[in-house]
Amino acid sequence: MAVMEITAAMVKQLRDATGAGMMECKAALTEANGDLDAAMTLLRKRGLATAAKKAGRTTSEGLIGHYIHMGGKIGVLVEVNCESDFVARTDKFQELTKEIAMHIAAASPTYVRREEVPADVVAREKDIYRDQVKDKPAQVIDKIIEGKLNSFYQQFCLLEQASVRDPNVTIQQLVQDAIRILGENITVSRFTRMKVGESA
């Protein structure tokens, strides 16, 4: 296979799309032999590794993001935290906070993360799924239930939902991309979504 020349324009295009550094972009493009999509995937995987290293760090700064939709019919407040006030004031962090608030307005999640789903809700869902698959072979029932439970988390947990703006990316991946770009741990703490006429 011929080695493709990596041009400055290609590096700039990847940098604009990902926010990664010039050298990171060039290295990813070289490894992907000029394939932009493959290079983006490589950068995203490296970003996940970077995000994992920062995951334990304390996040006591941040912003309360807000979004009002449909002429005031839906309103969202979301707390997104980072490590420093400096990062909280950056355009990238503010864009992330706004995007998460807009996503919550559109997708109406119930929980931030799967660990917040009450044990009784998980048990109820498992009982429902067990009833649905009781005629299946015993050895596959637990696997099917686990798959259905993962689908439940993807539907109701904010971080596992596919972004309404880009269904190929989860909200967790958006957060991890921001961690990679901004160099600080970022967490979503809590949110409130209100819709006119909807009971709490």
N, CA and C atoms as an extended XYZ file, in Angstrom:
600
Properties=species:S:1:pos:R:3:atomname:S:1:resname:S:1:resid:I:1 pbc="F F F"
N         0.848       -1.190        0.000 N   MET     1
C         0.000        0.000        0.000 CA  MET     1
C         0.886        1.244        0.000 C   MET     1
N         0.566        2.197       -0.856 N   ALA     2
C         1.369        3.419       -0.951 CA  ALA     2
C         1.180        4.264        0.301 C   ALA     2
N         2.262        4.893        0.733 N   VAL     3
C         2.191        5.768        1.910 CA  VAL     3
C         1.725        7.142        1.452 C   VAL     3
N         0.660        7.619        2.057 N   MET     4
C         0.103        8.908        1.654 CA  MET     4
C         0.879       10.042        2.326 C   MET     4
N         1.119       11.109        1.590 N   GLU     5
C         1.790       12.276        2.163 CA  GLU     5
C         0.794       13.013        3.062 C   GLU     5
N         1.231       13.323        4.271 N   ILE     6
C         0.368       14.035        5.223 CA  ILE     6
C         0.633       15.529        5.063 C   ILE     6
N        -0.357       16.244        4.549 N   THR     7
C        -0.181       17.677        4.280 CA  THR     7
C        -0.605       18.511        5.492 C   THR     7
N        -0.150       19.753        5.510 N   ALA     8
C        -0.519       20.684        6.585 CA  ALA     8
C        -2.034       20.899        6.608 C   ALA     8
N        -2.652       20.905        5.425 N   ALA     9
C        -4.110       21.095        5.338 CA  ALA     9
C        -4.856       19.944        6.008 C   ALA     9
N        -4.350       18.712        5.814 N   MET    10
C        -4.972       17.543        6.457 CA  MET    10
C        -4.843       17.622        7.975 C   MET    10
N        -3.652       18.028        8.431 N   VAL    11
C        -3.420       18.160        9.882 CA  VAL    11
C        -4.359       19.209       10.460 C   VAL    11
N        -4.495       20.337        9.746 N   LYS    12
C        -5.374       21.416       10.216 CA  LYS    12
C        -6.826       20.947       10.269 C   LYS    12
N        -7.247       20.204        9.256 N   GLN    13
C        -8.628       19.699        9.219 CA  GLN    13
C        -8.907       18.798       10.420 C   GLN    13
N        -7.948       17.907       10.731 N   LEU    14
C        -8.127       17.005       11.866 CA  LEU    14
C        -8.093       17.783       13.181 C   LEU    14
N        -7.195       18.774       13.245 N   ARG    15
C        -7.104       19.574       14.469 CA  ARG    15
C        -8.396       20.353       14.709 C   ARG    15
N        -8.951       20.937       13.631 N   ASP    16
C       -10.206       21.693       13.747 CA  ASP    16
C       -11.350       20.788       14.202 C   ASP    16
N       -11.321       19.541       13.727 N   ALA    17
C       -12.405       18.595       14.056 CA  ALA    17
C       -12.293       18.051       15.473 C   ALA    17
N       -11.062       17.958       15.998 N   THR    18
C       -10.879       17.276       17.293 CA  THR    18
C       -10.361       18.157       18.413 C   THR    18
N        -9.691       19.264       18.052 N   GLY    19
C        -9.093       20.106       19.082 CA  GLY    19
C        -7.770       19.556       19.613 C   GLY    19
N        -7.282       18.457       19.042 N   ALA    20
C        -6.016       17.862       19.481 CA  ALA    20
C        -4.840       18.711       18.982 C   ALA    20
N        -3.650       18.502       19.586 N   GLY    21
C        -2.458       19.247       19.209 CA  GLY    21
C        -1.986       18.861       17.802 C   GLY    21
N        -1.191       19.754       17.185 N   MET    22
C        -0.695       19.534       15.821 CA  MET    22
C         0.093       18.225       15.713 C   MET    22
N         0.995       17.994       16.672 N   MET    23
C         1.836       16.792       16.618 CA  MET    23
C         0.993       15.521       16.784 C   MET    23
N         0.012       15.577       17.699 N   GLU    24
C        -0.899       14.430       17.888 CA  GLU    24
C        -1.650       14.134       16.593 C   GLU    24
N        -2.131       15.196       15.943 N   CYS    25
C        -2.896       15.035       14.696 CA  CYS    25
C        -2.026       14.441       13.593 C   CYS    25
N        -0.802       14.949       13.469 N   LYS    26
C         0.092       14.451       12.420 CA  LYS    26
C         0.414       12.980       12.656 C   LYS    26
N         0.702       12.625       13.931 N   ALA    27
C         1.028       11.231       14.266 CA  ALA    27
C        -0.152       10.310       13.966 C   ALA    27
N        -1.373       10.745       14.311 N   ALA    28
C        -2.570        9.928       14.070 CA  ALA    28
C        -2.818        9.758       12.574 C   ALA    28
N        -2.641       10.830       11.797 N   LEU    29
C        -2.831       10.755       10.341 CA  LEU    29
C        -1.789        9.839        9.696 C   LEU    29
N        -0.556        9.923       10.181 N   THR    30
C         0.512        9.067        9.661 CA  THR    30
C         0.174        7.600        9.925 C   THR    30
N        -0.245        7.325       11.168 N   GLU    31
C        -0.596        5.948       11.550 CA  GLU    31
C        -1.789        5.434       10.744 C   GLU    31
N        -2.728        6.347       10.430 N   ALA    32
C        -3.945        5.969        9.689 CA  ALA    32
C        -3.760        6.110        8.176 C   ALA    32
N        -2.517        6.406        7.738 N   ASN    33
C        -2.189        6.576        6.319 CA  ASN    33
C        -3.123        7.582        5.623 C   ASN    33
N        -3.358        8.705        6.326 N   GLY    34
C        -4.128        9.787        5.717 CA  GLY    34
C        -5.634        9.658        5.811 C   GLY    34
N        -6.136        8.573        6.405 N   ASP    35
C        -7.587        8.368        6.538 CA  ASP    35
C        -8.086        9.202        7.722 C   ASP    35
N        -8.844       10.267        7.413 N   LEU    36
C        -9.287       11.210        8.444 CA  LEU    36
C       -10.143       10.541        9.515 C   LEU    36
N       -11.110        9.714        9.100 N   ASP    37
C       -11.995        9.048       10.062 CA  ASP    37
C       -11.212        8.117       10.986 C   ASP    37
N       -10.278        7.359       10.392 N   ALA    38
C        -9.469        6.443       11.199 CA  ALA    38
C        -8.590        7.222       12.169 C   ALA    38
N        -8.054        8.356       11.723 N   ALA    39
C        -7.216        9.199       12.591 CA  ALA    39
C        -8.035        9.757       13.749 C   ALA    39
N        -9.284       10.156       13.466 N   MET    40
C       -10.165       10.654       14.535 CA  MET    40
C       -10.428        9.563       15.562 C   MET    40
N       -10.643        8.333       15.085 N   THR    41
C       -10.865        7.199       15.989 CA  THR    41
C        -9.644        6.967       16.872 C   THR    41
N        -8.452        7.025       16.269 N   LEU    42
C        -7.209        6.859       17.040 CA  LEU    42
C        -7.093        7.922       18.122 C   LEU    42
N        -7.369        9.180       17.762 N   LEU    43
C        -7.292       10.268       18.744 CA  LEU    43
C        -8.312       10.076       19.859 C   LEU    43
N        -9.509        9.616       19.478 N   ARG    44
C       -10.542        9.393       20.487 CA  ARG    44
C       -10.117        8.293       21.465 C   ARG    44
N        -9.537        7.205       20.944 N   LYS    45
C        -9.074        6.111       21.814 CA  LYS    45
C        -7.989        6.606       22.766 C   LYS    45
N        -7.071        7.427       22.241 N   ARG    46
C        -6.014        7.976       23.100 CA  ARG    46
C        -6.613        8.914       24.130 C   ARG    46
N        -7.651        9.629       23.717 N   GLY    47
C        -8.340       10.531       24.647 CA  GLY    47
C        -8.979        9.767       25.792 C   GLY    47
N        -9.527        8.575       25.494 N   LEU    48
C       -10.124        7.740       26.541 CA  LEU    48
C        -9.064        7.344       27.551 C   LEU    48
N        -7.868        7.013       27.073 N   ALA    49
C        -6.775        6.625       27.967 CA  ALA    49
C        -6.366        7.813       28.839 C   ALA    49
N        -6.281        8.998       28.224 N   THR    50
C        -5.934       10.208       28.974 CA  THR    50
C        -7.007       10.510       30.008 C   THR    50
N        -8.269       10.379       29.602 N   ALA    51
C        -9.377       10.659       30.509 CA  ALA    51
C        -9.359        9.707       31.704 C   ALA    51
N        -9.035        8.445       31.452 N   ALA    52
C        -9.006        7.455       32.536 CA  ALA    52
C        -7.968        7.833       33.590 C   ALA    52
N        -6.813        8.368       33.148 N   LYS    53
C        -5.755        8.766       34.084 CA  LYS    53
C        -6.206        9.931       34.966 C   LYS    53
N        -7.060       10.800       34.423 N   LYS    54
C        -7.483       11.997       35.162 CA  LYS    54
C        -8.748       11.764       35.987 C   LYS    54
N        -9.366       10.591       35.826 N   ALA    55
C       -10.693       10.339       36.388 CA  ALA    55
C       -10.766       10.469       37.910 C   ALA    55
N        -9.660       10.199       38.617 N   GLY    56
C        -9.713       10.242       40.076 CA  GLY    56
C        -9.526       11.624       40.662 C   GLY    56
N        -9.210       12.619       39.841 N   ARG    57
C        -8.883       13.936       40.372 CA  ARG    57
C       -10.134       14.717       40.772 C   ARG    57
N       -10.014       15.493       41.831 N   THR    58
C       -11.149       16.225       42.413 CA  THR    58
C       -11.642       17.326       41.480 C   THR    58
N       -12.958       17.428       41.354 N   THR    59
C       -13.567       18.464       40.512 CA  THR    59
C       -14.472       19.328       41.384 C   THR    59
N       -13.931       20.450       41.872 N   SER    60
C       -14.718       21.300       42.779 CA  SER    60
C       -15.061       22.654       42.162 C   SER    60
N       -14.605       22.879       40.914 N   GLU    61
C       -14.983       24.098       40.194 CA  GLU    61
C       -15.985       23.692       39.104 C   GLU    61
N       -16.394       24.655       38.281 N   GLY    62
C       -17.301       24.314       37.178 CA  GLY    62
C       -18.366       25.358       36.961 C   GLY    62
N       -19.448       24.923       36.325 N   LEU    63
C       -20.541       25.832       35.965 CA  LEU    63
C       -21.887       25.148       36.149 C   LEU    63
N       -22.900       25.974       36.358 N   ILE    64
C       -24.285       25.511       36.222 CA  ILE    64
C       -24.714       25.938       34.820 C   ILE    64
N       -24.867       24.974       33.923 N   GLY    65
C       -25.319       25.285       32.575 CA  GLY    65
C       -26.836       25.327       32.544 C   GLY    65
N       -27.395       26.079       31.606 N   HIS    66
C       -28.856       26.144       31.499 CA  HIS    66
C       -29.281       26.193       30.036 C   HIS    66
N       -30.513       25.770       29.823 N   TYR    67
C       -31.070       25.813       28.468 CA  TYR    67
C       -32.584       25.905       28.572 C   TYR    67
N       -33.156       26.869       27.872 N   ILE    68
C       -34.617       27.016       27.809 CA  ILE    68
C       -35.027       26.737       26.369 C   ILE    68
N       -35.977       25.837       26.198 N   HIS    69
C       -36.347       25.369       24.858 CA  HIS    69
C       -37.834       25.597       24.586 C   HIS    69
N       -38.177       25.588       23.307 N   MET    70
C       -39.586       25.622       22.865 CA  MET    70
C       -40.369       26.771       23.485 C   MET    70
N       -39.807       27.976       23.376 N   GLY    71
C       -40.533       29.148       23.869 CA  GLY    71
C       -40.831       29.080       25.353 C   GLY    71
N       -39.922       28.507       26.119 N   GLY    72
C       -40.095       28.464       27.569 CA  GLY    72
C       -40.873       27.271       28.080 C   GLY    72
N       -41.125       26.270       27.242 N   LYS    73
C       -41.896       25.096       27.677 CA  LYS    73
C       -41.020       24.051       28.390 C   LYS    73
N       -39.707       24.029       28.070 N   ILE    74
C       -38.785       23.095       28.710 CA  ILE    74
C       -37.579       23.877       29.218 C   ILE    74
N       -37.168       23.594       30.454 N   GLY    75
C       -35.989       24.245       31.022 CA  GLY    75
C       -35.068       23.226       31.675 C   GLY    75
N       -33.752       23.440       31.546 N   VAL    76
C       -32.771       22.511       32.108 CA  VAL    76
C       -31.698       23.294       32.870 C   VAL    76
N       -31.316       22.779       34.038 N   LEU    77
C       -30.127       23.225       34.757 CA  LEU    77
C       -29.240       21.998       34.915 C   LEU    77
N       -27.939       22.143       34.642 N   VAL    78
C       -27.017       21.011       34.796 CA  VAL    78
C       -25.720       21.515       35.419 C   VAL    78
N       -25.209       20.783       36.412 N   GLU    79
C       -23.928       21.137       37.027 CA  GLU    79
C       -22.834       20.277       36.418 C   GLU    79
N       -21.866       20.949       35.758 N   VAL    80
C       -20.709       20.271       35.176 CA  VAL    80
C       -19.473       20.799       35.909 C   VAL    80
N       -18.654       19.891       36.439 N   ASN    81
C       -17.518       20.285       37.270 CA  ASN    81
C       -16.182       20.011       36.595 C   ASN    81
N       -15.190       20.827       36.952 N   CYS    82
C       -13.819       20.637       36.497 CA  CYS    82
C       -12.898       20.952       37.682 C   CYS    82
N       -11.589       20.974       37.435 N   GLU    83
C       -10.641       21.147       38.536 CA  GLU    83
C       -10.304       22.598       38.834 C   GLU    83
N       -10.426       23.497       37.851 N   SER    84
C       -10.005       24.885       38.075 CA  SER    84
C       -10.995       25.873       37.475 C   SER    84
N       -11.038       27.058       38.080 N   ASP    85
C       -11.888       28.130       37.583 CA  ASP    85
C       -11.427       28.575       36.196 C   ASP    85
N       -10.111       28.468       35.950 N   PHE    86
C        -9.558       28.838       34.637 CA  PHE    86
C       -10.218       28.021       33.530 C   PHE    86
N       -10.279       26.681       33.701 N   VAL    87
C       -10.896       25.810       32.694 CA  VAL    87
C       -12.400       26.075       32.606 C   VAL    87
N       -13.049       26.329       33.744 N   ALA    88
C       -14.493       26.600       33.742 CA  ALA    88
C       -14.843       27.813       32.876 C   ALA    88
N       -13.897       28.743       32.744 N   ARG    89
C       -14.151       29.966       31.963 CA  ARG    89
C       -13.816       29.806       30.487 C   ARG    89
N       -13.236       28.677       30.076 N   THR    90
C       -12.866       28.505       28.664 CA  THR    90
C       -14.103       28.292       27.794 C   THR    90
N       -13.976       28.694       26.531 N   ASP    91
C       -15.085       28.512       25.575 CA  ASP    91
C       -15.442       27.036       25.444 C   ASP    91
N       -14.417       26.174       25.397 N   LYS    92
C       -14.657       24.734       25.212 CA  LYS    92
C       -15.501       24.166       26.347 C   LYS    92
N       -15.183       24.529       27.588 N   PHE    93
C       -15.935       24.015       28.733 CA  PHE    93
C       -17.369       24.552       28.707 C   PHE    93
N       -17.509       25.825       28.375 N   GLN    94
C       -18.851       26.421       28.322 CA  GLN    94
C       -19.689       25.806       27.199 C   GLN    94
N       -19.038       25.514       26.061 N   GLU    95
C       -19.746       24.836       24.956 CA  GLU    95
C       -20.215       23.447       25.380 C   GLU    95
N       -19.336       22.717       26.094 N   LEU    96
C       -19.694       21.367       26.569 CA  LEU    96
C       -20.900       21.443       27.494 C   LEU    96
N       -20.870       22.381       28.433 N   THR    97
C       -21.962       22.535       29.399 CA  THR    97
C       -23.274       22.855       28.691 C   THR    97
N       -23.213       23.755       27.714 N   LYS    98
C       -24.420       24.132       26.950 CA  LYS    98
C       -24.933       22.935       26.147 C   LYS    98
N       -24.006       22.202       25.525 N   GLU    99
C       -24.423       21.052       24.722 CA  GLU    99
C       -25.105       19.988       25.590 C   GLU    99
N       -24.556       19.751       26.783 N   ILE   100
C       -25.164       18.759       27.687 CA  ILE   100
C       -26.552       19.222       28.110 C   ILE   100
N       -26.696       20.510       28.423 N   ALA   101
C       -28.011       21.046       28.814 CA  ALA   101
C       -29.028       20.893       27.676 C   ALA   101
N       -28.605       21.205       26.441 N   MET   102
C       -29.502       21.059       25.284 CA  MET   102
C       -29.879       19.587       25.070 C   MET   102
N       -28.892       18.697       25.263 N   HIS   103
C       -29.157       17.265       25.110 CA  HIS   103
C       -30.195       16.802       26.128 C   HIS   103
N       -30.052       17.245       27.378 N   ILE   104
C       -31.002       16.849       28.439 CA  ILE   104
C       -32.411       17.310       28.077 C   ILE   104
N       -32.515       18.531       27.533 N   ALA   105
C       -33.834       19.041       27.129 CA  ALA   105
C       -34.469       18.132       26.084 C   ALA   105
N       -33.659       17.661       25.125 N   ALA   106
C       -34.189       16.852       24.020 CA  ALA   106
C       -34.393       15.386       24.400 C   ALA   106
N       -33.440       14.804       25.161 N   ALA   107
C       -33.449       13.350       25.388 CA  ALA   107
C       -34.090       12.929       26.706 C   ALA   107
N       -34.291       13.877       27.625 N   SER   108
C       -34.983       13.619       28.892 CA  SER   108
C       -34.445       12.408       29.674 C   SER   108
N       -33.135       12.390       30.004 N   PRO   109
C       -32.625       11.287       30.823 CA  PRO   109
C       -33.202       11.353       32.234 C   PRO   109
N       -33.101       10.251       32.969 N   THR   110
C       -33.614       10.200       34.336 CA  THR   110
C       -32.478       10.267       35.358 C   THR   110
N       -31.339        9.675       35.021 N   TYR   111
C       -30.182        9.608       35.926 CA  TYR   111
C       -28.945       10.123       35.200 C   TYR   111
N       -27.909       10.510       35.963 N   VAL   112
C       -26.644       10.921       35.334 CA  VAL   112
C       -25.886        9.688       34.865 C   VAL   112
N       -25.730        8.705       35.775 N   ARG   113
C       -24.924        7.503       35.474 CA  ARG   113
C       -25.634        6.262       36.006 C   ARG   113
N       -25.226        5.089       35.521 N   ARG   114
C       -25.919        3.836       35.891 CA  ARG   114
C       -25.850        3.539       37.382 C   ARG   114
N       -24.761        4.003       38.044 N   GLU   115
C       -24.627        3.741       39.484 CA  GLU   115
C       -25.712        4.434       40.307 C   GLU   115
N       -26.391        5.426       39.723 N   GLU   116
C       -27.441        6.167       40.436 CA  GLU   116
C       -28.818        5.514       40.311 C   GLU   116
N       -28.942        4.520       39.447 N   VAL   117
C       -30.243        3.856       39.285 CA  VAL   117
C       -30.521        3.048       40.559 C   VAL   117
N       -31.640        3.322       41.248 N   PRO   118
C       -31.919        2.609       42.503 CA  PRO   118
C       -31.986        1.096       42.288 C   PRO   118
N       -31.546        0.351       43.315 N   ALA   119
C       -31.498       -1.112       43.229 CA  ALA   119
C       -32.876       -1.702       42.951 C   ALA   119
N       -33.934       -1.082       43.515 N   ASP   120
C       -35.278       -1.637       43.299 CA  ASP   120
C       -35.723       -1.468       41.840 C   ASP   120
N       -35.256       -0.380       41.183 N   VAL   121
C       -35.588       -0.167       39.764 CA  VAL   121
C       -34.878       -1.220       38.908 C   VAL   121
N       -33.594       -1.473       39.214 N   VAL   122
C       -32.841       -2.500       38.484 CA  VAL   122
C       -33.498       -3.867       38.665 C   VAL   122
N       -33.882       -4.183       39.906 N   ALA   123
C       -34.523       -5.483       40.198 CA  ALA   123
C       -35.844       -5.618       39.437 C   ALA   123
N       -36.620       -4.523       39.398 N   ARG   124
C       -37.913       -4.547       38.675 CA  ARG   124
C       -37.696       -4.799       37.186 C   ARG   124
N       -36.708       -4.089       36.603 N   GLU   125
C       -36.414       -4.277       35.183 CA  GLU   125
C       -35.988       -5.716       34.900 C   GLU   125
N       -35.121       -6.261       35.765 N   LYS   126
C       -34.654       -7.646       35.578 CA  LYS   126
C       -35.828       -8.627       35.622 C   LYS   126
N       -36.780       -8.381       36.529 N   ASP   127
C       -37.963       -9.256       36.626 CA  ASP   127
C       -38.782       -9.211       35.345 C   ASP   127
N       -38.947       -7.990       34.801 N   ILE   128
C       -39.705       -7.829       33.550 CA  ILE   128
C       -39.008       -8.586       32.426 C   ILE   128
N       -37.666       -8.417       32.315 N   TYR   129
C       -36.913       -9.070       31.249 CA  TYR   129
C       -36.942      -10.588       31.413 C   TYR   129
N       -36.874      -11.039       32.662 N   ARG   130
C       -36.879      -12.496       32.922 CA  ARG   130
C       -38.196      -13.102       32.433 C   ARG   130
N       -39.302      -12.383       32.667 N   ASP   131
C       -40.615      -12.846       32.195 CA  ASP   131
C       -40.652      -12.892       30.661 C   ASP   131
N       -40.011      -11.899       30.024 N   GLN   132
C       -40.027      -11.811       28.560 CA  GLN   132
C       -39.251      -12.962       27.904 C   GLN   132
N       -38.238      -13.495       28.608 N   VAL   133
C       -37.362      -14.504       27.990 CA  VAL   133
C       -37.457      -15.869       28.664 C   VAL   133
N       -38.516      -16.085       29.439 N   LYS   134
C       -38.597      -17.344       30.210 CA  LYS   134
C       -38.629      -18.595       29.330 C   LYS   134
N       -39.005      -18.453       28.055 N   ASP   135
C       -39.046      -19.617       27.163 CA  ASP   135
C       -37.711      -19.892       26.466 C   ASP   135
N       -36.730      -19.031       26.700 N   LYS   136
C       -35.409      -19.205       26.074 CA  LYS   136
C       -34.604      -20.263       26.842 C   LYS   136
N       -33.555      -20.822       26.216 N   PRO   137
C       -32.696      -21.790       26.928 CA  PRO   137
C       -32.063      -21.148       28.162 C   PRO   137
N       -31.988      -21.887       29.257 N   ALA   138
C       -31.515      -21.371       30.542 CA  ALA   138
C       -30.136      -20.711       30.433 C   ALA   138
N       -29.253      -21.297       29.604 N   GLN   139
C       -27.872      -20.794       29.554 CA  GLN   139
C       -27.747      -19.413       28.900 C   GLN   139
N       -28.785      -18.972       28.168 N   VAL   140
C       -28.687      -17.656       27.517 CA  VAL   140
C       -29.520      -16.577       28.213 C   VAL   140
N       -30.349      -16.984       29.170 N   ILE   141
C       -31.262      -16.028       29.814 CA  ILE   141
C       -30.505      -14.873       30.471 C   ILE   141
N       -29.468      -15.184       31.274 N   ASP   142
C       -28.722      -14.130       31.972 CA  ASP   142
C       -28.058      -13.164       30.995 C   ASP   142
N       -27.532      -13.710       29.878 N   LYS   143
C       -26.893      -12.861       28.850 CA  LYS   143
C       -27.913      -11.907       28.224 C   LYS   143
N       -29.093      -12.432       27.933 N   ILE   144
C       -30.147      -11.604       27.323 CA  ILE   144
C       -30.568      -10.499       28.295 C   ILE   144
N       -30.744      -10.873       29.566 N   ILE   145
C       -31.145       -9.897       30.584 CA  ILE   145
C       -30.088       -8.798       30.715 C   ILE   145
N       -28.827       -9.189       30.711 N   GLU   146
C       -27.733       -8.215       30.806 CA  GLU   146
C       -27.758       -7.254       29.615 C   GLU   146
N       -28.015       -7.784       28.422 N   GLY   147
C       -28.105       -6.954       27.224 CA  GLY   147
C       -29.263       -5.973       27.308 C   GLY   147
N       -30.412       -6.451       27.794 N   LYS   148
C       -31.590       -5.585       27.922 CA  LYS   148
C       -31.356       -4.500       28.982 C   LYS   148
N       -30.641       -4.867       30.051 N   LEU   149
C       -30.336       -3.907       31.105 CA  LEU   149
C       -29.394       -2.817       30.583 C   LEU   149
N       -28.425       -3.206       29.759 N   ASN   150
C       -27.533       -2.212       29.143 CA  ASN   150
C       -28.319       -1.256       28.255 C   ASN   150
N       -29.304       -1.782       27.529 N   SER   151
C       -30.165       -0.925       26.691 CA  SER   151
C       -30.960        0.048       27.558 C   SER   151
N       -31.410       -0.424       28.728 N   PHE   152
C       -32.127        0.440       29.677 CA  PHE   152
C       -31.231        1.601       30.113 C   PHE   152
N       -29.971        1.284       30.472 N   TYR   153
C       -29.029        2.328       30.895 CA  TYR   153
C       -28.787        3.332       29.766 C   TYR   153
N       -28.672        2.827       28.532 N   GLN   154
C       -28.428        3.713       27.385 CA  GLN   154
C       -29.626        4.625       27.119 C   GLN   154
N       -30.797        4.189       27.545 N   GLN   155
C       -32.002        4.990       27.332 CA  GLN   155
C       -32.200        6.037       28.424 C   GLN   155
N       -31.872        5.678       29.688 N   PHE   156
C       -32.227        6.540       30.817 CA  PHE   156
C       -31.063        7.233       31.523 C   PHE   156
N       -29.820        6.812       31.270 N   CYS   157
C       -28.658        7.412       31.945 CA  CYS   157
C       -27.964        8.394       31.008 C   CYS   157
N       -27.875        9.648       31.432 N   LEU   158
C       -27.337       10.728       30.608 CA  LEU   158
C       -26.011       10.363       29.950 C   LEU   158
N       -25.030        9.888       30.735 N   LEU   159
C       -23.689        9.662       30.193 CA  LEU   159
C       -23.646        8.553       29.145 C   LEU   159
N       -24.626        7.646       29.185 N   GLU   160
C       -24.639        6.524       28.234 CA  GLU   160
C       -25.518        6.793       27.019 C   GLU   160
N       -26.261        7.901       27.050 N   GLN   161
C       -27.123        8.229       25.913 CA  GLN   161
C       -26.284        8.684       24.713 C   GLN   161
N       -26.761        8.350       23.515 N   ALA   162
C       -26.144        8.870       22.293 CA  ALA   162
C       -26.510       10.346       22.181 C   ALA   162
N       -25.542       11.166       21.828 N   SER   163
C       -25.786       12.601       21.675 CA  SER   163
C       -26.872       12.837       20.625 C   SER   163
N       -27.803       13.739       20.917 N   VAL   164
C       -28.863       14.025       19.939 CA  VAL   164
C       -28.290       14.747       18.725 C   VAL   164
N       -27.134       15.396       18.903 N   ARG   165
C       -26.501       16.115       17.793 CA  ARG   165
C       -25.681       15.177       16.916 C   ARG   165
N       -25.033       14.177       17.558 N   ASP   166
C       -24.230       13.193       16.818 CA  ASP   166
C       -24.453       11.815       17.442 C   ASP   166
N       -25.376       11.022       16.879 N   PRO   167
C       -25.738        9.729       17.474 CA  PRO   167
C       -24.594        8.714       17.548 C   PRO   167
N       -23.465        9.008       16.861 N   ASN   168
C       -22.311        8.098       16.924 CA  ASN   168
C       -21.462        8.313       18.175 C   ASN   168
N       -21.802        9.329       18.957 N   VAL   169
C       -21.008        9.697       20.129 CA  VAL   169
C       -21.916        9.748       21.353 C   VAL   169
N       -21.465        9.158       22.463 N   THR   170
C       -22.241        9.257       23.707 CA  THR   170
C       -21.851       10.542       24.445 C   THR   170
N       -22.672       10.928       25.411 N   ILE   171
C       -22.357       12.101       26.228 CA  ILE   171
C       -21.058       11.854       27.001 C   ILE   171
N       -20.848       10.618       27.457 N   GLN   172
C       -19.599       10.276       28.141 CA  GLN   172
C       -18.392       10.531       27.231 C   GLN   172
N       -18.515       10.198       25.958 N   GLN   173
C       -17.413       10.425       25.017 CA  GLN   173
C       -17.167       11.920       24.805 C   GLN   173
N       -18.240       12.716       24.777 N   LEU   174
C       -18.080       14.170       24.662 CA  LEU   174
C       -17.297       14.710       25.857 C   LEU   174
N       -17.633       14.196       27.056 N   VAL   175
C       -16.934       14.620       28.278 CA  VAL   175
C       -15.464       14.203       28.200 C   VAL   175
N       -15.219       12.971       27.754 N   GLN   176
C       -13.835       12.478       27.681 CA  GLN   176
C       -13.016       13.233       26.640 C   GLN   176
N       -13.639       13.622       25.539 N   ASP   177
C       -12.951       14.449       24.536 CA  ASP   177
C       -12.547       15.790       25.151 C   ASP   177
N       -13.467       16.374       25.944 N   ALA   178
C       -13.168       17.661       26.591 CA  ALA   178
C       -12.044       17.506       27.615 C   ALA   178
N       -12.015       16.380       28.338 N   ILE   179
C       -10.934       16.103       29.297 CA  ILE   179
C        -9.593       16.075       28.563 C   ILE   179
N        -9.578       15.396       27.415 N   ARG   180
C        -8.339       15.291       26.641 CA  ARG   180
C        -7.875       16.664       26.158 C   ARG   180
N        -8.809       17.476       25.687 N   ILE   181
C        -8.457       18.786       25.135 CA  ILE   181
C        -8.074       19.783       26.238 C   ILE   181
N        -8.830       19.776       27.345 N   LEU   182
C        -8.617       20.783       28.388 CA  LEU   182
C        -7.611       20.345       29.456 C   LEU   182
N        -7.320       19.035       29.521 N   GLY   183
C        -6.287       18.553       30.437 CA  GLY   183
C        -6.698       18.481       31.892 C   GLY   183
N        -7.994       18.507       32.165 N   GLU   184
C        -8.493       18.384       33.540 CA  GLU   184
C        -9.604       17.345       33.589 C   GLU   184
N        -9.793       16.773       34.788 N   ASN   185
C       -10.934       15.882       34.981 CA  ASN   185
C       -12.215       16.708       34.912 C   ASN   185
N       -13.238       16.160       34.288 N   ILE   186
C       -14.539       16.826       34.159 CA  ILE   186
C       -15.618       15.812       34.524 C   ILE   186
N       -16.569       16.233       35.348 N   THR   187
C       -17.664       15.340       35.738 CA  THR   187
C       -18.998       16.070       35.611 C   THR   187
N       -20.051       15.299       35.357 N   VAL   188
C       -21.412       15.842       35.398 CA  VAL   188
C       -21.993       15.403       36.743 C   VAL   188
N       -22.348       16.385       37.587 N   SER   189
C       -22.800       16.059       38.949 CA  SER   189
C       -24.292       15.783       39.039 C   SER   189
N       -25.083       16.673       38.461 N   ARG   190
C       -26.550       16.545       38.618 CA  ARG   190
C       -27.237       17.428       37.592 C   ARG   190
N       -28.511       17.179       37.409 N   PHE   191
C       -29.295       18.024       36.502 CA  PHE   191
C       -30.750       18.024       36.932 C   PHE   191
N       -31.462       19.041       36.475 N   THR   192
C       -32.908       19.136       36.668 CA  THR   192
C       -33.515       19.519       35.329 C   THR   192
N       -34.549       18.799       34.943 N   ARG   193
C       -35.251       19.109       33.689 CA  ARG   193
C       -36.715       19.328       34.022 C   ARG   193
N       -37.238       20.454       33.622 N   MET   194
C       -38.646       20.763       33.876 CA  MET   194
C       -39.381       21.030       32.572 C   MET   194
N       -40.599       20.506       32.512 N   LYS   195
C       -41.436       20.744       31.340 CA  LYS   195
C       -42.792       21.225       31.826 C   LYS   195
N       -43.290       22.291       31.223 N   VAL   196
C       -44.582       22.853       31.620 CA  VAL   196
C       -45.666       21.784       31.563 C   VAL   196
N       -46.428       21.662       32.652 N   GLY   197
C       -47.520       20.702       32.702 CA  GLY   197
C       -47.125       19.302       33.123 C   GLY   197
N       -45.822       19.065       33.324 N   GLU   198
C       -45.332       17.730       33.703 CA  GLU   198
C       -45.142       17.719       35.208 C   GLU   198
N       -45.675       16.708       35.881 N   SER   199
C       -45.492       16.644       37.340 CA  SER   199
C       -44.077       16.211       37.669 C   SER   199
N       -43.601       16.596       38.834 N   ALA   200
C       -42.213       16.305       39.228 CA  ALA   200
C       -42.025       14.816       39.465 C   ALA   200
